[in-house]
Amino acid sequence: MAIEPLPSDPALEPLAWTHPIVQEWFLSKFGSATEPQIAGWPAILRGDPTLIPELLCANALATRIPQPAPSPGLFS
């Protein structure tokens, strides 16, 4: 079974290094790559240690981490 390339689409450009099946899955699942992903993938492909922080993920994480209750009278 031959794999047909997806039609030319600007959203595919950052995913050009992936298999067409992965491109199709990624775009159907997420719609497009984020700017941090697009900026980080070349470093990952070079084998560089890479951390891609996402603002949305950081905000979501911050809302899920229980914050300690302030000590009474500590700052009064």
One Martini backbone bead per residue (centre of mass of N, CA, C, O) as a GRO file, in nm:
protein
   76
    1MET     BB    1   0.092   0.040   0.027
    2ALA     BB    2   0.065   0.354  -0.062
    3ILE     BB    3   0.171   0.674   0.043
    4GLU     BB    4   0.013   0.967   0.046
    5PRO     BB    5   0.054   1.280   0.022
    6LEU     BB    6  -0.032   1.558   0.138
    7PRO     BB    7  -0.147   1.835   0.081
    8SER     BB    8  -0.065   2.142   0.052
    9ASP     BB    9   0.032   2.279   0.378
   10PRO     BB   10   0.137   2.498   0.614
   11ALA     BB   11   0.098   2.297   0.862
   12LEU     BB   12   0.319   2.084   0.745
   13GLU     BB   13   0.602   2.206   0.751
   14PRO     BB   14   0.689   2.127   1.053
   15LEU     BB   15   0.619   1.804   0.957
   16ALA     BB   16   0.816   1.706   0.723
   17TRP     BB   17   0.984   1.486   0.905
   18THR     BB   18   0.734   1.323   0.894
   19HIS     BB   19   0.511   1.102   0.849
   20PRO     BB   20   0.212   1.116   0.689
   21ILE     BB   21   0.054   0.976   0.918
   22VAL     BB   22   0.148   1.169   1.141
   23GLN     BB   23   0.046   1.426   1.018
   24GLU     BB   24  -0.252   1.350   1.013
   25TRP     BB   25  -0.283   1.296   1.313
   26PHE     BB   26  -0.185   1.564   1.428
   27LEU     BB   27  -0.392   1.749   1.279
   28SER     BB   28  -0.650   1.600   1.385
   29LYS     BB   29  -0.577   1.641   1.695
   30PHE     BB   30  -0.437   1.965   1.697
   31GLY     BB   31  -0.417   2.125   1.396
   32SER     BB   32  -0.131   2.238   1.518
   33ALA     BB   33   0.155   2.379   1.576
   34THR     BB   34   0.346   2.529   1.793
   35GLU     BB   35   0.588   2.752   1.835
   36PRO     BB   36   0.764   2.583   2.033
   37GLN     BB   37   0.771   2.332   1.857
   38ILE     BB   38   0.892   2.452   1.600
   39ALA     BB   39   1.153   2.553   1.753
   40GLY     BB   40   1.236   2.260   1.887
   41TRP     BB   41   1.263   2.029   1.672
   42PRO     BB   42   1.546   2.079   1.553
   43ALA     BB   43   1.698   2.008   1.816
   44ILE     BB   44   1.593   1.722   1.841
   45LEU     BB   45   1.697   1.623   1.559
   46ARG     BB   46   2.005   1.682   1.652
   47GLY     BB   47   2.015   1.584   1.975
   48ASP     BB   48   1.939   1.798   2.162
   49PRO     BB   49   1.879   1.914   2.452
   50THR     BB   50   1.518   1.955   2.522
   51LEU     BB   51   1.290   2.220   2.618
   52ILE     BB   52   0.924   2.263   2.594
   53PRO     BB   53   0.756   2.522   2.686
   54GLU     BB   54   0.415   2.575   2.784
   55LEU     BB   55   0.198   2.798   2.886
   56LEU     BB   56  -0.053   2.626   2.918
   57CYS     BB   57   0.082   2.406   3.090
   58ALA     BB   58   0.179   2.585   3.319
   59ASN     BB   59  -0.102   2.685   3.401
   60ALA     BB   60  -0.229   2.409   3.452
   61LEU     BB   61  -0.029   2.321   3.667
   62ALA     BB   62  -0.070   2.557   3.869
   63THR     BB   63  -0.378   2.477   3.921
   64ARG     BB   64  -0.295   2.175   4.042
   65ILE     BB   65  -0.120   2.291   4.261
   66PRO     BB   66  -0.109   2.289   4.579
   67GLN     BB   67  -0.147   2.539   4.807
   68PRO     BB   68  -0.046   2.667   5.080
   69ALA     BB   69  -0.150   2.778   5.360
   70PRO     BB   70  -0.145   3.046   5.529
   71SER     BB   71  -0.010   3.173   5.794
   72PRO     BB   72  -0.111   3.298   6.073
   73GLY     BB   73   0.037   3.618   6.097
   74LEU     BB   74   0.287   3.630   5.905
   75PHE     BB   75   0.170   3.909   5.728
   76SER     BB   76   0.027   4.115   5.959
   0.00000   0.00000   0.00000
